[in-house]
């Protein structure tokens, strides 16, 4: 490769590095705050998803029945949910 071939590639990366170094403190803080907002938003989404799962677990627990056996063992019987059938 000749110098003329390499020069545009070099300039692209060099200019990118110079632009990064010239960023002001405010710009860096702004980028950090945007990243934090994205992280917070995803945490909120995870909390909503966990709440939905907890509600489903509570609904399923309502339909569990503990039945003692003659051998003094404990079994769990699940009553099928007709309202949640796959129709």
Secondary structure by P-SEA (a helix, b strand, c coil): cccccaaaaaaaaaaaaaaaaaccaaaaaaaaaaaaaaaaaaaaaaaaaaaaaaaaaaaaaaabbbbbccccbbbbbbccccccccc
